Amino acid sequence: MTVIEDVTGLVAVVTGGASGIGRGIAQRLVERGAQVVIADIEEGPLEAAAEEIGAVGIRTDVTDAASVQALADQVVERFGKVHLVFNNAGVAPESRIADMTLADWRWILDVNLDGVVHGVHAFLPLLKRHGEPAYLVNTSSMGGFVADMPGLGAYATTKFAVMGLTEALAHELRREGSNVGAAVLAPGTVRSNIARSLRTRPSGPEGSALVQNDISEDPELAQLRWLDPVDVGDVVLAGLARGETHIVTHPEWYPMVGERAARIEAAFGRAAD
Ligand SMILES: NC(=O)c1ccc[n+]([C@@H]2O[C@H](COP(=O)([O-])OP(=O)(O)OC[C@H]3O[C@@H](n4cnc5c(N)ncnc54)[C@H](O)[C@@H]3O)[C@@H](O)[C@H]2O)c1
């Protein structure tokens, strides 16, 4: 089992690192002595974040495989190797599935799923190549465990996919005794700019069913435990030190997962009757 207890001197790459959770993870990595590259589509916030936290910023569009490959090439050129990769960039616009256009589907699949696929494809060989302990962390969500959240059906589709991809990868890596571990990060509510995801949609809102809804403004949901992004950084680093495959930020939310498992168990039971 791969564990990373000390990140001092390690080289890390965080996509979506200009804001929110990615920035929080990057900040904690820098504070603990890692050499950190943040990659993001938003140029201004990327430059500002890189300067503020002491990281290197490389503009990257995770929907574009060539852009992610260029990121990987630049990281190796600059640092020689890479040990930690966080495929974290993501968007969470809302719509009922029935109302979504194909362009709406395309964008959310491109960022949340293809973005992770591109990151795994470009970086996994580099993580393996040096043979030192390394980790790949893909950001899913609680929406990767449970799909019944209003307006977030397409989001859950992508986050279930990231969960499956990462569990499968972790299994493969363990079986081959790899130096690389893989984990899926499933955050609950975290203060970030995710409620403004539509800002990065290239084609704009024209003809789209997608809307933004800041759930932190909903009085009921405001009562939930909202983490600061740097707290997620701490949770992630603790997870890597334990060699986890699933890293969760809100352990108190397990009953939601248990209820889904119980519904599936009941269906298996009925099929066996
Ligand atoms: N905030 C939460 O409560 C929460 C909960 C569960 C999961 N997540 C997940 O955490 C991840 C980070 O989200 P966040 O909440 O920090 O949101 P955020 O909007 O603050 O940060 C997301 C970053 O991704 C970048 N990005 C978007 N499209 C991109 C692209 N094509 N290429 C490169 N970068 C791109 C954005 O510019 C932004 O800097 C996402 O995958 C999200 O689904 C967030």
The ligand as an SDF file (V2000), in Angstrom:
LIG
                    3D

 44 48  0  0  0  0  0  0  0  0999 V2000
  -17.4740   23.2120   -3.0260 N   0  0  0  0  0  0  0  0  0  0  0  0
  -18.1070   22.1140   -2.7150 C   0  0  0  0  0  0  0  0  0  0  0  0
  -18.9380   22.1120   -1.7900 O   0  0  0  0  0  0  0  0  0  0  0  0
  -17.7930   20.8180   -3.4330 C   0  0  0  0  0  0  0  0  0  0  0  0
  -18.3920   19.6480   -2.9460 C   0  0  0  0  0  0  0  0  0  0  0  0
  -18.1150   18.4440   -3.5920 C   0  0  0  0  0  0  0  0  0  0  0  0
  -17.2430   18.4050   -4.6680 C   0  0  0  0  0  0  0  0  0  0  0  0
  -16.6830   19.5640   -5.1230 N   0  0  0  0  0  0  0  0  0  0  0  0
  -15.7680   19.4480   -6.2660 C   0  0  0  0  0  0  0  0  0  0  0  0
  -14.5580   20.1080   -5.9500 O   0  0  0  0  0  0  0  0  0  0  0  0
  -13.8980   20.4940   -7.1520 C   0  0  0  0  0  0  0  0  0  0  0  0
  -13.4540   21.9420   -7.0160 C   0  0  0  0  0  0  0  0  0  0  0  0
  -14.5960   22.7670   -6.9380 O   0  0  0  0  0  0  0  0  0  0  0  0
  -14.6990   24.0510   -5.9980 P   0  0  0  0  0  0  0  0  0  0  0  0
  -15.8830   23.8910   -5.1420 O   0  0  0  0  0  0  0  0  0  0  0  0
  -13.3930   24.3530   -5.4090 O   0  0  0  0  0  0  0  0  0  0  0  0
  -15.1210   25.1530   -7.1110 O   0  0  0  0  0  0  0  0  0  0  0  0
  -14.3890   26.4740   -7.6360 P   0  0  0  0  0  0  0  0  0  0  0  0
  -15.2640   27.0080   -8.7280 O   0  0  0  0  0  0  0  0  0  0  0  0
  -14.0590   27.3790   -6.5020 O   0  0  0  0  0  0  0  0  0  0  0  0
  -13.0190   25.9150   -8.2650 O   0  0  0  0  0  0  0  0  0  0  0  0
  -13.0300   25.1570   -9.4520 C   0  0  0  0  0  0  0  0  0  0  0  0
  -11.8510   25.5950  -10.3260 C   0  0  0  0  0  0  0  0  0  0  0  0
  -11.8620   24.8000  -11.5180 O   0  0  0  0  0  0  0  0  0  0  0  0
  -11.5240   25.6650  -12.6000 C   0  0  0  0  0  0  0  0  0  0  0  0
  -11.9790   25.1420  -13.8900 N   0  0  0  0  0  0  0  0  0  0  0  0
  -13.2310   25.0670  -14.3760 C   0  0  0  0  0  0  0  0  0  0  0  0
  -13.2240   24.5820  -15.6300 N   0  0  0  0  0  0  0  0  0  0  0  0
  -11.9220   24.3200  -15.9370 C   0  0  0  0  0  0  0  0  0  0  0  0
  -11.2740   23.8110  -17.0810 C   0  0  0  0  0  0  0  0  0  0  0  0
  -11.9570   23.4860  -18.2010 N   0  0  0  0  0  0  0  0  0  0  0  0
   -9.9260   23.6510  -17.0420 N   0  0  0  0  0  0  0  0  0  0  0  0
   -9.2080   24.0230  -15.9360 C   0  0  0  0  0  0  0  0  0  0  0  0
   -9.7790   24.5280  -14.8270 N   0  0  0  0  0  0  0  0  0  0  0  0
  -11.1210   24.6650  -14.8240 C   0  0  0  0  0  0  0  0  0  0  0  0
  -12.2150   26.9810  -12.2630 C   0  0  0  0  0  0  0  0  0  0  0  0
  -11.6810   28.0830  -12.9890 O   0  0  0  0  0  0  0  0  0  0  0  0
  -11.9730   27.0600  -10.7590 C   0  0  0  0  0  0  0  0  0  0  0  0
  -10.7790   27.7610  -10.4570 O   0  0  0  0  0  0  0  0  0  0  0  0
  -14.9010   20.2560   -8.2860 C   0  0  0  0  0  0  0  0  0  0  0  0
  -14.5600   19.0600   -8.9510 O   0  0  0  0  0  0  0  0  0  0  0  0
  -16.2170   20.1110   -7.5500 C   0  0  0  0  0  0  0  0  0  0  0  0
  -17.1380   19.3220   -8.2490 O   0  0  0  0  0  0  0  0  0  0  0  0
  -16.9420   20.7660   -4.5360 C   0  0  0  0  0  0  0  0  0  0  0  0
  1  2  1  0
  2  3  2  0
  2  4  1  0
  4  5  1  0
  4 44  2  0
  5  6  2  0
  6  7  1  0
  7  8  2  0
  8  9  1  0
  8 44  1  0
  9 10  1  0
  9 42  1  0
 10 11  1  0
 11 12  1  0
 11 40  1  0
 12 13  1  0
 13 14  1  0
 14 15  2  0
 14 16  1  0
 14 17  1  0
 17 18  1  0
 18 19  2  0
 18 20  1  0
 18 21  1  0
 21 22  1  0
 22 23  1  0
 23 24  1  0
 23 38  1  0
 24 25  1  0
 25 26  1  0
 25 36  1  0
 26 27  1  0
 26 35  1  0
 27 28  2  0
 28 29  1  0
 29 30  1  0
 29 35  2  0
 30 31  1  0
 30 32  2  0
 32 33  1  0
 33 34  2  0
 34 35  1  0
 36 37  1  0
 36 38  1  0
 38 39  1  0
 40 41  1  0
 40 42  1  0
 42 43  1  0
M  CHG  2   8   1  16  -1
M  END
$$$$
